[in-house]
Amino acid sequence: MADNKKIITDFVNREIRAKQILIINDDGTKNGPLNKFEALKLAEEAGLDLLQVGMQDSNTAIAKILDYGKFKYEQKRKQKENKKNQVKVENKEIRLTVGIGEHDLDTKARKAREFLLQGDRVKVSLKFKGREITFQEFGKETLDKFFTKIEDIAKVEKEAKLNTRFLDMYVVPKKG
């Protein structure tokens, strides 16, 4: 896996390293603490596996007796279900300039409105060309004028901030 999530491995049956094991049954009752081999024997007699779910102290593990294959299947199914129900928000970008015309500003606002109605987050970037960077107040005015055209369906997530030659502002759809 490329992502930075900590990989948690399950200790099952003989992989459990603790000498003493406290077993929690399906109904929530506690059994033990038992010797590791007694606990394994108990699980084998039931035809199930012993899964470590935690540690009580440095010598005592907490374990459950269950069908490990079924447990892993249920975990995968829940993960898949959670992934399916997840809403994916895309980031869209609208680029403006300081001297943008009124009609062009309307066109960009119409496109931003389209993105916002789809539920996307919109980054509004105003680019300063050449010496325009010395007149940042004109850039702020242009961004304000742009936002007034979409403020009925959008709210500012991040205020306008200068980033090298760009004045960036993030807007998201209003809820409700």
C-alpha positions in Angstrom: 0.0 0.0 0.0 1.3 3.4 -0.9 -0.7 5.4 1.6 0.7 6.2 5.0 -1.9 4.3 7.0 -0.5 2.0 9.7 -1.0 -1.6 8.7 -2.6 -3.5 11.5 -2.0 -7.3 11.4 -4.3 -9.6 13.2 -2.7 -12.1 15.6 -4.6 -15.3 15.1 -4.1 -18.7 16.9 -0.4 -19.5 17.3 0.7 -16.0 16.3 -0.5 -14.6 19.6 2.7 -13.9 21.6 1.2 -13.4 25.1 1.6 -16.1 27.8 -1.8 -15.5 29.3 -5.0 -14.9 27.3 -8.3 -13.5 28.5 -11.1 -14.8 26.3 -14.3 -12.8 25.6 -17.2 -15.0 24.4 -19.8 -13.9 21.9 -22.3 -13.1 24.7 -19.7 -10.8 26.3 -18.7 -13.0 29.3 -15.1 -13.3 30.2 -13.2 -16.5 30.4 -9.8 -16.7 32.0 -7.1 -15.5 32.1 -6.0 -18.9 30.6 -2.7 -20.3 29.6 -2.0 -19.7 25.8 -2.2 -23.4 25.1 -5.5 -23.9 27.0 -7.0 -21.0 25.1 -5.9 -22.5 21.8 -7.3 -25.9 22.8 -10.7 -24.3 23.7 -10.8 -22.6 20.3 -9.9 -25.8 18.4 -12.6 -27.7 20.2 -15.2 -25.2 19.1 -13.8 -25.5 15.5 -13.0 -21.8 15.5 -10.0 -19.4 15.7 -8.6 -17.4 18.5 -8.2 -13.7 17.5 -6.3 -11.2 19.6 -8.2 -7.9 19.9 -6.1 -6.1 22.5 -3.7 -6.3 25.4 -4.7 -6.0 29.1 -1.1 -5.7 30.3 2.3 -6.8 29.0 1.7 -10.5 29.7 -2.1 -10.8 29.1 -3.8 -10.6 25.7 -7.5 -10.1 25.2 -8.9 -12.5 22.5 -12.1 -13.7 21.0 -13.1 -17.1 19.7 -14.6 -16.7 16.2 -14.5 -17.9 12.6 -11.6 -15.8 11.3 -12.5 -16.3 7.6 -16.0 -15.0 8.2 -14.6 -12.1 10.3 -12.3 -11.0 7.5 -15.1 -11.3 4.9 -17.4 -9.1 7.0 -14.6 -6.5 7.4 -14.0 -6.3 3.7 -17.8 -6.1 3.0 -18.2 -3.2 5.5 -15.2 -1.4 3.9 -16.7 -1.8 0.5 -20.0 -0.5 1.7 -18.4 2.6 3.4 -16.5 3.3 0.2 -19.6 3.1 -1.9 -21.5 5.5 0.4 -18.6 8.0 0.4 -19.3 11.3 -1.4 -16.4 12.4 -3.6 -15.9 16.1 -3.9 -13.8 17.4 -6.8 -11.8 20.5 -6.9 -12.5 22.8 -9.9 -10.6 25.9 -10.8 -11.7 29.2 -12.3 -9.0 31.6 -13.5 -9.5 35.3 -13.7 -7.3 38.4 -14.5 -7.4 41.9 -13.0 -8.7 43.5 -16.2 -11.4 40.9 -17.0 -14.4 42.2 -18.9 -17.9 42.2 -17.5 -19.2 39.6 -19.9 -16.3 37.3 -19.4 -16.8 37.6 -15.6 -20.4 36.6 -16.1 -19.4 33.6 -18.2 -16.8 32.5 -15.6 -19.5 33.0 -12.8 -21.9 30.8 -14.8 -19.4 28.1 -15.1 -18.5 28.3 -11.3 -22.3 28.1 -10.6 -22.4 24.9 -12.6 -19.6 23.4 -10.6 -21.1 24.4 -7.3 -24.5 23.0 -8.2 -22.7 19.6 -8.9 -21.4 19.8 -5.3 -17.8 20.6 -6.3 -15.4 22.9 -4.5 -14.2 25.8 -6.6 -10.8 27.5 -6.4 -11.0 31.0 -7.9 -7.5 32.1 -9.0 -6.8 35.7 -10.0 -3.5 36.0 -11.9 -1.4 39.1 -11.7 0.5 39.8 -14.9 3.6 41.9 -14.9 3.3 45.0 -12.7 -0.3 44.4 -11.9 0.9 42.7 -8.6 1.6 46.2 -7.2 -2.2 46.9 -7.4 -3.5 44.0 -5.3 -6.6 46.0 -4.3 -7.9 45.8 -7.9 -7.5 42.0 -7.7 -9.5 41.9 -4.5 -12.2 44.1 -6.1 -12.4 41.7 -9.1 -12.8 38.7 -6.7 -15.5 40.5 -4.7 -17.3 41.3 -7.9 -17.1 37.7 -9.0 -18.3 36.4 -5.6 -21.4 38.7 -5.6 -22.5 36.8 -8.8 -22.4 33.4 -7.1 -23.0 34.3 -3.4 -26.6 33.0 -3.4 -25.4 29.4 -3.8 -21.8 29.6 -2.5 -19.9 30.5 0.7 -16.2 31.3 1.1 -14.3 28.5 2.5 -10.9 30.2 2.4 -10.5 34.0 2.1 -8.4 35.4 -0.8 -4.7 34.9 -0.1 -1.7 35.9 -2.3 0.3 32.9 -3.5 3.2 34.0 -5.7 1.4 35.6 -8.7 -2.1 34.3 -7.9 -4.7 35.6 -5.5 -6.6 32.4 -4.5 -10.0 32.0 -2.9 -11.9 28.8 -2.3 -15.7 28.6 -2.4 -18.0 25.7 -1.6 -21.7 25.2 -2.1 -24.1 26.4 0.6 -25.8 23.6 2.5 -29.6 23.7 2.5 
